[in-house]
């Protein structure tokens, strides 16, 4: 990787981390440059639209990282319930390792910027829909009806998001574990009911 590509990537990684941990509004461009160790002039060179463009790319990066994890776990687990529990365990481990400084890869930024920023909203919608699609495909393959698969996969993402916030507030993985175990039971019922 060229030095230029490495600087750009480091800026996106730094922004994703800082936005996730301290929020979009609380993170200044100076903070991002310091965290990324990129040259000062590189920020506007790579992101001519400024912080909003960087926020969009950081959201897309974060969404894709979670999607990659989901897709890898989907190859290892044969049911949507097992996938959800494995993903939940991965998220809980990650949060615990950060002493609950980290939460959802996208939620902190989304809550501060949507609906004001169409650029960030579009990145958030694409990311959340991609996560939902992984669960929806598995539920359909398990025999859930199309309507049930669509609703339950949407609910799964909503529950994950809420549980991640609760886990961060309580500094405990318990809300995440409890919530996803319950949704996993609904997934099993939806698959059997078809």
Protein Blocks (a to p, Z undefined) as FASTA:
>chain_A
ZZklmmmmmmmmmmmmmmmmnojklpcfklmmmmnopafklmmmmmmnlmmlmmmmmmmm
mmmmmmmmmmmmmmmpcbfklmmmmmmmmmmmmmmmnnomaccfklmmmmmmpckbmmlm
mmmmmmmmmmmmmmmmmmmmnopafklmmmmmmmmmmmmmmmmmmmmmnopaklmmmmmm
mmmmmmmmmmmmZZ
